[in-house]
Amino acid sequence: MFSQMVGETALIIGLVSFLGLLVQKKGFPFVIEGTIKAIVGYVILQFGAYLAIEQLSRLTVLLERAFNVSGIVPNNEMIAGISQWYYGQTIVMIMFTGLIVHILIARFSPYKFIFLTGHHILYMASLMAIIMVGSGMVLWVQVLVGGVVLALCMTFFPAICQPMMRKVIPDQNVAIAHFGSIGYVIAGYLGKAVASKKPSEKKWSEKTVSSLSFFTNMNVTITLFMLSFFIFVGVFAGMDILSEQSGSRNVIIYAVMQSVKFTAGIYIIIIGVRMVLTEVLTAFKGITDKLVPGAIPAMDCPVIFPYAPAAAVMGFAASLAGGFVSMGILIGFNMAIVLPAIIAHFFSGGASGVFGYVMGGVRGAIVGAFAHGMLITFLSLNLMPVMNRVGYTQTTFSDSDFSIVGLLLFWLLELVF
C-alpha cells in the first residue's frame, strides 16, 4: 500500500499539504479541505495536459505535412503536465526541497524575497527533474542538487528585476516572481537605449488603451490565435490533408473545435495548478511569516499589468510579432520551426512591454517586447537538444529563465559527470 501511495504524486502533494496545515494547528475541517483540494487540483492538471497535448499533436502533424518540416511547441504548462506522468515523485521532492532552502536563504541572507508564484515553482522543479533524471544521478542527489538550484533561481531572478520593479510600482515594496526575468531586464535596458527624448512620445493615449483592451482576455486570445494558425497551416496543407485529418467533419468546424479544446486544456491546467499550489503555499505561509521577518513578497507578472495596461497589451503584440519574425527566419534557413509560444508572449511579452515602457516610453515598450519575442524563440530552440536527450521532441519550455538555467545546468552536469 505504501509503495503504491508513493507512486501517486497527487497523494504525495495531498500529504504534504495535510502535514503543513497540521503543523500550523489549523482546524480539522480546514486541514481536510486543503488536502482534498490539493489532490483534486493535481488530477485536474493532468486532465488538462492530456487535452492540450492531444490538440497540439494534431496541429504538429498538420504542420509537418503542410511544410515538410518539424514543429516545436514551447509551452510551460504542457511540458510540466507531461513531466508529472514520468517524473512526478522527483518533481515534488525537488519542489519542496527548493522551498525549504529558499526560505533559509531569505532568513539568513540580505535577499528577503519570498517567491509566491507557485506554478512557476512547479515548472522550474519540472525542468530540474528532467535534467537531473537525464544525468543518471541517484535520486537523493537529484533532489538535493535540483532543490538547491531551484531555491537559487527563486532568489536570484526577483533580485535582478527589483531595480526596475521599483520604477514600475514605486509605492509598494513588491518584487516580481516569474521566470521570464532575464527577458524583462533585457527589454528594460533596450527600452532605455531607444527611449525618445520627446515627452509627448512617452505616454499612451486613452484611445490607444481602449483599442487594445479586446486582447486582454487570455482565453479569447489563445482561441483566436490557434484558430488563425490552424487555418494558416490548413491553407498550405490543402483540402486533401485537412479532410483526412478532420474525418467526416467540416474542416472549419474541425479547426474551431481543435482551437477551443486546446484553450480549454490550457485553462484546465492553469486551474489545476492554481488549486494545487494555493493549498501548498497556504501550508507554507504561516511557517514563512514566522521564519522570515521583513520578507518581500515576489508576485506573478500580472501584478504589474494594471500599472501600464496598454504597455502590457502592446508588449504582447510586439513579442508575438518577434516570435513570428523568428519563425520566418528559421523557415528561411530550413531549420526546425519554433511556433510562437502564445502564453509566454501573452504574459512574459506583456511584462516585457511594461519594463520597456517604464524605462523608455512607448518606443521602449515596442522594441523591448519585440526583442523579447525573438529571444525566447531562439532560446527555446537552443534548449531542444537538452529536451531531446530525455525524449521530448516536440515541446520545450517557453520563458527565458527556463532555457538559460536549463542550458547552464545541463552543461555543468556534462562537465562534472
C-alpha positions as CSV (number, residue, x, y, z in Angstrom):
1,M,0.0,0.0,0.0
2,F,2.8,2.5,0.9
3,S,4.7,1.8,-2.3
4,Q,1.5,2.4,-4.3
5,M,0.8,5.6,-2.4
6,V,4.4,6.9,-3.1
7,G,3.8,6.2,-6.8
8,E,0.8,8.5,-6.8
9,T,2.1,12.1,-7.0
10,A,-1.3,13.5,-6.2
11,L,-1.4,11.7,-2.9
12,I,2.1,12.9,-2.0
13,I,1.1,16.5,-2.7
14,G,-2.0,16.0,-0.5
15,L,0.1,14.5,2.3
16,V,2.5,17.5,2.2
17,S,-0.5,19.9,2.3
18,F,-2.0,17.9,5.2
19,L,1.2,18.0,7.3
20,G,1.8,21.7,6.6
21,L,-1.7,22.7,7.7
22,L,-1.5,20.4,10.7
23,V,1.8,22.0,11.9
24,Q,0.1,25.4,11.8
25,K,-2.7,24.0,14.1
26,K,-5.4,24.7,11.6
27,G,-8.9,23.3,12.4
28,F,-9.6,19.7,11.3
29,P,-12.2,20.7,8.7
30,F,-9.7,23.2,7.2
31,V,-7.0,20.6,7.0
32,I,-9.2,18.1,5.3
33,E,-10.5,20.7,2.8
34,G,-7.0,21.8,1.9
35,T,-5.7,18.3,1.5
36,I,-8.6,17.2,-0.8
37,K,-8.3,20.4,-2.9
38,A,-4.6,19.8,-3.4
39,I,-5.2,16.2,-4.6
40,V,-8.1,17.2,-6.9
41,G,-6.2,20.1,-8.3
42,Y,-3.3,17.8,-9.3
43,V,-5.7,15.4,-11.1
44,I,-7.3,18.4,-12.9
45,L,-3.9,19.5,-14.1
46,Q,-3.2,16.0,-15.6
47,F,-6.6,16.0,-17.5
48,G,-5.9,19.5,-18.9
49,A,-2.4,18.4,-20.0
50,Y,-3.9,15.4,-21.8
51,L,-6.5,17.6,-23.6
52,A,-3.9,20.2,-24.7
53,I,-1.4,17.6,-25.8
54,E,-4.0,15.9,-28.0
55,Q,-4.8,19.1,-29.9
56,L,-1.1,20.1,-30.3
57,S,-0.2,16.7,-31.6
58,R,-2.8,17.1,-34.4
59,L,-1.6,20.6,-35.2
60,T,2.0,19.4,-35.3
61,V,1.2,16.6,-37.7
62,L,-0.7,19.0,-39.9
63,L,2.2,21.5,-39.8
64,E,4.8,18.8,-40.7
65,R,2.7,17.6,-43.6
66,A,2.0,21.1,-44.9
67,F,5.6,22.4,-44.8
68,N,7.5,19.1,-44.6
69,V,9.3,20.4,-41.5
70,S,9.2,19.6,-37.8
71,G,7.5,22.0,-35.4
72,I,8.4,22.7,-31.8
73,V,5.7,24.0,-29.4
74,P,7.2,25.9,-26.4
75,N,4.6,25.6,-23.6
76,N,5.5,25.5,-19.9
77,E,2.0,24.2,-18.8
78,M,2.1,21.4,-21.3
79,I,5.6,20.2,-20.6
80,A,5.0,20.4,-16.8
81,G,1.9,18.4,-17.3
82,I,3.7,15.7,-19.3
83,S,6.5,15.6,-16.8
84,Q,4.1,14.7,-14.0
85,W,3.4,11.4,-15.7
86,Y,7.1,10.4,-15.8
87,Y,8.9,12.3,-13.0
88,G,6.1,13.2,-10.6
89,Q,7.8,12.0,-7.4
90,T,11.1,13.6,-8.3
91,I,9.4,16.9,-9.1
92,V,7.5,17.0,-5.8
93,M,10.6,16.3,-3.8
94,I,12.7,18.9,-5.7
95,M,9.9,21.5,-5.3
96,F,9.7,21.1,-1.5
97,T,13.4,20.9,-1.0
98,G,13.7,24.1,-3.0
99,L,11.0,25.8,-0.9
100,I,12.8,25.0,2.3
101,V,16.2,26.1,1.0
102,H,14.6,29.3,-0.4
103,I,13.1,30.2,3.0
104,L,16.5,29.6,4.6
105,I,18.2,31.9,2.1
106,A,15.6,34.6,2.8
107,R,16.0,34.1,6.5
108,F,19.8,34.3,6.7
109,S,20.8,36.5,3.7
110,P,20.1,40.1,2.7
111,Y,17.8,38.8,-0.1
112,K,14.4,38.7,1.6
113,F,12.4,37.8,-1.5
114,I,9.7,35.1,-1.0
115,F,8.8,33.6,-4.4
116,L,5.0,33.3,-4.3
117,T,4.2,32.3,-7.9
118,G,3.5,28.6,-7.2
119,H,3.0,27.4,-10.8
120,H,6.4,28.7,-11.8
121,I,8.0,26.9,-8.9
122,L,6.4,23.7,-10.2
123,Y,7.6,24.4,-13.8
124,M,11.2,25.1,-12.7
125,A,11.1,22.0,-10.5
126,S,9.9,20.0,-13.6
127,L,12.9,21.4,-15.5
128,M,15.2,20.4,-12.7
129,A,13.7,16.8,-12.6
130,I,14.0,16.4,-16.4
131,I,17.7,17.4,-16.4
132,M,18.6,15.5,-13.2
133,V,16.9,12.3,-14.4
134,G,18.8,12.6,-17.7
135,S,22.1,13.0,-15.8
136,G,21.8,9.5,-14.3
137,M,22.5,10.6,-10.7
138,V,20.9,8.7,-7.8
139,L,17.6,10.0,-6.6
140,W,18.7,11.8,-3.4
141,V,21.5,13.7,-5.3
142,Q,18.9,14.7,-8.0
143,V,16.6,16.1,-5.3
144,L,19.4,17.9,-3.4
145,V,21.0,19.5,-6.4
146,G,17.7,20.3,-8.1
147,G,16.2,21.7,-4.9
148,V,19.3,24.0,-4.3
149,V,19.3,25.3,-7.9
150,L,15.5,25.9,-7.7
151,A,16.0,27.9,-4.5
152,L,18.8,30.0,-6.0
153,C,16.6,30.7,-9.0
154,M,13.7,31.8,-6.7
155,T,16.0,34.2,-5.0
156,F,18.2,35.5,-7.9
157,F,15.6,36.3,-10.6
158,P,13.4,38.5,-8.4
159,A,16.6,40.3,-7.3
160,I,17.8,41.2,-10.8
161,C,14.4,42.7,-11.6
162,Q,14.0,44.7,-8.4
163,P,15.7,47.9,-9.5
164,M,13.3,48.2,-12.4
165,M,10.4,46.9,-10.4
166,R,10.8,50.0,-8.1
167,K,10.1,52.1,-11.2
168,V,7.0,50.0,-12.2
169,I,5.5,50.0,-8.7
170,P,7.2,52.8,-6.8
171,D,4.8,53.0,-3.9
172,Q,5.0,49.3,-2.7
173,N,7.8,47.0,-1.8
174,V,6.9,44.2,-4.2
175,A,9.1,42.0,-6.3
176,I,8.2,40.0,-9.5
177,A,8.2,36.2,-9.3
178,H,8.1,34.9,-12.9
179,F,10.8,33.0,-14.7
180,G,11.0,35.4,-17.7
181,S,13.1,37.8,-15.7
182,I,16.2,37.9,-18.0
183,G,13.9,38.8,-20.8
184,Y,12.3,41.6,-18.8
185,V,15.7,43.0,-17.8
186,I,16.9,42.9,-21.4
187,A,13.6,44.6,-22.5
188,G,14.1,47.3,-19.9
189,Y,17.6,48.1,-20.9
190,L,16.7,48.1,-24.6
191,G,13.8,50.3,-23.8
192,K,16.1,52.7,-22.1
193,A,18.5,52.7,-25.0
194,V,15.9,53.6,-27.6
195,A,13.8,56.0,-25.4
196,S,12.5,59.1,-27.1
197,K,13.5,62.4,-25.7
198,K,10.2,64.0,-26.6
199,P,7.8,63.7,-23.6
200,S,4.7,63.5,-25.9
201,E,6.0,60.2,-27.3
202,K,6.5,58.6,-24.0
203,K,2.8,58.0,-23.0
204,W,-0.2,56.1,-24.4
205,S,-3.3,58.0,-25.4
206,E,-6.7,56.9,-23.9
207,K,-7.8,55.9,-27.4
208,T,-4.9,53.5,-27.7
209,V,-5.6,52.0,-24.3
210,S,-9.3,51.4,-25.3
211,S,-8.5,49.9,-28.7
212,L,-6.1,47.3,-27.2
213,S,-8.5,46.1,-24.4
214,F,-10.0,43.4,-26.5
215,F,-6.8,41.3,-26.3
216,T,-6.6,41.3,-22.5
217,N,-8.6,38.0,-22.1
218,M,-6.2,35.1,-22.3
219,N,-8.8,32.6,-23.4
220,V,-10.1,34.7,-26.3
221,T,-6.5,35.5,-27.4
222,I,-5.4,31.8,-27.3
223,T,-8.5,30.6,-29.2
224,L,-8.2,33.2,-31.9
225,F,-4.5,32.6,-32.3
226,M,-4.9,28.8,-32.5
227,L,-7.8,29.1,-35.0
228,S,-5.8,31.5,-37.1
229,F,-2.9,29.1,-37.0
230,F,-5.0,26.1,-37.9
231,I,-6.4,28.0,-40.9
232,F,-3.0,29.3,-41.9
233,V,-1.5,25.8,-41.8
234,G,-4.6,24.3,-43.4
235,V,-4.3,26.6,-46.5
236,F,-0.8,25.3,-47.1
237,A,-1.7,21.7,-46.3
238,G,-4.6,21.6,-48.8
239,M,-8.1,20.2,-48.6
240,D,-7.0,16.5,-49.1
241,I,-4.8,16.5,-45.9
242,L,-7.3,18.6,-44.0
243,S,-10.2,16.3,-44.9
244,E,-8.1,13.3,-44.0
245,Q,-7.4,14.6,-40.5
246,S,-10.9,16.0,-39.8
247,G,-12.6,12.8,-41.0
248,S,-16.3,13.3,-41.7
249,R,-16.5,16.8,-40.0
250,N,-16.5,20.1,-41.9
251,V,-12.9,21.4,-41.9
252,I,-13.9,24.8,-40.5
253,I,-15.8,23.3,-37.6
254,Y,-12.9,20.9,-37.0
255,A,-10.4,23.9,-36.8
256,V,-12.7,25.8,-34.5
257,M,-13.2,22.9,-32.1
258,Q,-9.5,22.0,-32.0
259,S,-8.7,25.6,-31.1
260,V,-11.4,25.7,-28.4
261,K,-10.3,22.4,-27.0
262,F,-6.7,23.5,-26.8
263,T,-7.7,26.7,-25.0
264,A,-9.8,24.6,-22.6
265,G,-6.9,22.3,-21.9
266,I,-4.6,25.2,-21.1
267,Y,-7.3,26.8,-18.9
268,I,-7.9,23.4,-17.1
269,I,-4.1,23.1,-16.5
270,I,-4.0,26.6,-15.0
271,I,-7.0,25.9,-12.8
272,G,-5.4,22.7,-11.6
273,V,-2.0,24.3,-10.9
274,R,-3.6,27.1,-9.0
275,M,-5.7,24.7,-6.9
276,V,-2.6,22.6,-6.0
277,L,-0.3,25.5,-5.3
278,T,-2.8,27.6,-3.4
279,E,-3.1,24.8,-0.9
280,V,0.6,24.1,-0.8
281,L,1.5,27.8,-0.4
282,T,-1.1,28.2,2.3
283,A,0.5,25.3,4.1
284,F,3.9,27.2,3.9
285,K,2.6,30.7,4.6
286,G,2.4,30.5,8.4
287,I,5.9,29.0,8.6
288,T,7.3,31.7,6.3
289,D,5.8,34.5,8.2
290,K,7.4,33.3,11.4
291,L,10.8,32.5,9.9
292,V,11.5,35.5,7.6
293,P,10.7,38.8,9.2
294,G,10.8,41.7,6.7
295,A,10.2,39.4,3.8
296,I,9.5,41.0,0.4
297,P,6.7,39.2,-1.5
298,A,7.5,38.3,-5.1
299,M,4.3,38.0,-7.1
300,D,3.3,36.7,-10.5
301,C,3.9,39.0,-13.5
302,P,0.2,40.1,-14.0
303,V,0.7,42.1,-10.8
304,I,2.4,44.8,-12.9
305,F,-0.2,45.0,-15.7
306,P,-2.6,47.5,-14.0
307,Y,0.3,50.0,-13.7
308,A,0.7,50.2,-17.5
309,P,-2.2,48.2,-19.2
310,A,-1.6,49.5,-22.7
311,A,2.1,48.7,-22.5
312,A,1.2,45.2,-21.4
313,V,-1.1,44.6,-24.4
314,M,1.3,46.2,-26.8
315,G,4.1,44.1,-25.3
316,F,2.1,41.0,-26.1
317,A,1.6,42.1,-29.7
318,A,5.2,43.2,-30.2
319,S,6.6,40.0,-28.5
320,L,4.3,37.8,-30.7
321,A,5.5,39.7,-33.8
322,G,9.0,38.9,-32.7
323,G,8.1,35.3,-32.4
324,F,6.6,35.2,-36.0
325,V,9.7,37.0,-37.4
326,S,11.9,34.5,-35.7
327,M,9.8,31.6,-37.1
328,G,10.2,33.1,-40.6
329,I,14.0,33.2,-40.1
330,L,14.0,29.6,-39.1
331,I,11.9,28.6,-42.1
332,G,14.3,30.6,-44.3
333,F,17.3,28.7,-43.0
334,N,15.4,25.4,-43.3
335,M,15.7,24.8,-39.5
336,A,13.3,23.3,-37.1
337,I,10.3,25.6,-36.7
338,V,9.6,27.1,-33.2
339,L,5.9,28.0,-33.1
340,P,5.1,31.3,-31.3
341,A,4.6,30.4,-27.6
342,I,1.3,32.2,-27.3
343,I,1.1,32.0,-23.5
344,A,4.6,33.2,-23.0
345,H,4.1,36.1,-25.4
346,F,0.9,37.0,-23.6
347,F,2.3,37.0,-20.0
348,S,6.0,37.5,-20.4
349,G,5.6,39.6,-23.5
350,G,3.2,41.8,-21.7
351,A,5.5,42.1,-18.7
352,S,8.5,42.9,-21.0
353,G,6.4,45.6,-22.6
354,V,5.8,47.2,-19.1
355,F,9.5,47.0,-18.3
356,G,10.4,48.6,-21.7
357,Y,7.8,51.2,-21.2
358,V,8.9,52.4,-17.7
359,M,12.5,52.6,-19.0
360,G,11.9,54.0,-22.4
361,G,8.3,55.0,-23.0
362,V,6.2,53.8,-26.0
363,R,9.2,53.1,-28.2
364,G,10.8,51.2,-25.3
365,A,7.7,49.0,-24.9
366,I,7.6,48.0,-28.5
367,V,11.4,47.5,-29.1
368,G,11.9,45.7,-25.7
369,A,9.0,43.4,-26.2
370,F,9.8,42.6,-29.8
371,A,13.4,41.7,-28.8
372,H,11.9,39.5,-26.0
373,G,9.8,37.6,-28.6
374,M,12.9,36.8,-30.6
375,L,14.9,36.0,-27.5
376,I,12.5,33.3,-26.2
377,T,12.1,31.8,-29.6
378,F,15.8,31.2,-30.2
379,L,16.4,30.2,-26.5
380,S,13.7,27.6,-26.8
381,L,15.3,26.2,-30.0
382,N,18.7,26.0,-28.2
383,L,17.2,24.1,-25.3
384,M,15.7,21.4,-27.6
385,P,18.9,19.2,-27.7
386,V,18.7,19.0,-23.9
387,M,15.0,18.1,-24.0
388,N,15.6,15.5,-26.8
389,R,18.0,13.7,-24.5
390,V,15.1,12.7,-22.3
391,G,12.6,12.1,-25.0
392,Y,10.9,15.4,-25.5
393,T,10.9,16.0,-29.3
394,Q,8.0,18.4,-30.0
395,T,7.8,20.7,-26.9
396,T,10.0,22.7,-24.6
397,F,9.9,25.5,-22.0
398,S,9.0,28.9,-23.3
399,D,10.3,31.6,-21.0
400,S,13.8,32.9,-21.0
401,D,14.9,31.8,-17.5
402,F,14.0,28.2,-18.0
403,S,16.1,28.0,-21.2
404,I,19.1,29.7,-19.7
405,V,19.0,27.8,-16.4
406,G,18.4,24.5,-18.3
407,L,21.3,25.0,-20.6
408,L,23.8,26.1,-17.9
409,L,22.8,23.3,-15.6
410,F,23.0,20.7,-18.4
411,W,26.5,21.9,-19.5
412,L,27.7,21.9,-15.9
413,L,26.5,18.4,-15.2
414,E,28.1,17.2,-18.5
415,L,31.4,18.5,-17.2
416,V,31.1,17.0,-13.7
417,F,29.5,13.6,-14.5
